[in-house]
């Protein structure tokens, strides 16, 4: 092979695809590249297996998607609204919990008093408990300040819940601001 000719990746074996498919299907959490590498034969290129698996499921009822630093199967976006009639959708978080979660996501690690200062209102323990129970937030240590308050951050479950690969996929704060039309403009 000459230097000008790029190497073609080795074909992915059907056995490796079946193993990766079963592992991702059986896992309750997104499967990381490293975890896939531990179950696939050493000769397998994990990225090639993931690409082949994604291609196999492209356009089908379920698709392989990258979220929370791994891959998982999820319902194709065009079919999700049709399934909402028959599949119970998890209960939505109250507005105060969503506000708190957004503050934590954008300012993490952040303390409860800092959350309250940003929100401009006190925060009930029930709100924090709801986010903890849903595994959307977790303690990230303690701040080096009087009283050593707990620092809070989001979890991999948060990324998976909102279909994010990582925190860099969060919308920019500027994109979330709504411009109010000037009075008298139509």
Secondary structure, 3 states (H helix, E strand, C coil): CCCCCCCCCCCCCHHHHHHHHHHHHHCCCCEEHHHHHHHCCCCCCHHHHHHHHHHHHCCCCEEEEEECCEEEEEECHHHHHHHCCCCCCCCCCCHHHHHHHHHHHHHCCEEHHHHHHHHCCCCCHHHHHHHHHCCCEEEEEECCCCCCCEEEEECHHHHHHCCCCCHHHCCCHHHHCCCCCCCCCC
